[in-house]
Amino acid sequence: MDKKAIFTQVSQLEERLGELHHELRGLKDQLAYLIEENHALRIENENLRERLESQDENQLEKGSNKQSRAKKSFIGEGYDNLARLYQEGFHVCNTHYGSIRSDGDDCLFCLSFLHQK
């Protein structure tokens, strides 16, 4: 190789490194934005959960037995539906939800989920 070809090759490499550095800086800025947004959403989510819990406590204190009975029956229906889906051969756990179970293959995740109280 002659000196001019080597110099050209080094110049091209330097340009590519500059472009990669610029792209990396852009990705870093995007990551920082996403981290900040994620943090803000987590805080908002915690605040909403606290607000929802306080509203639930207020409703329970008021003695709304009809709503609590309806809520319990709704939970029972959901549990029954999930148990039926599991018996029909589908996963109900969060890792494989909706996928078909192998014949005779019990999923420990599904079973532990169904046996929660």
Secondary structure, 3 states (H helix, E strand, C coil): CCHHHHHHHHHHHHHHHHHHHHHHHHHHHHHHHHHHHHHHHHHHHHHHHHHHHHHHHHHHHHCCHHHHHHHHHHHHHHHHHHHHHHHCCECCCCCCCCCECCCCCCCHHHHHHHCCC
